[in-house]
């Protein structure tokens, strides 16, 4: 069950790893995201080194979809 606050939460790469997604960062960001097979991440700022984050609800939905297949 999700709450309204869960819909607004983002997670970092460490959060993705903490959810048990054991894929490399390049595999996720350079392959799966570009192929539309993983939720799109986004940067929090405009600087080149800005932290990349993902909507938590989208990553959880991706996990649930893969768990059922």
ZIKAMO-V860780 format. One record per run of one state. SS is the DSSP state (2 for helix, 1 for strand, 0 for the rest). FROM is the first residue (numbers start at 1). TO is the last residue. Records with the same first field share a line. If there is no record, write none. Layout:
SS=FROM-TO + FROM-TO
This chain:
0=1-3 + 8-9 + 12-12 + 19-24 + 33-41 + 44-51 + 69-69
2=4-7 + 13-18 + 25-32 + 56-68
1=10-11 + 42-43 + 52-55
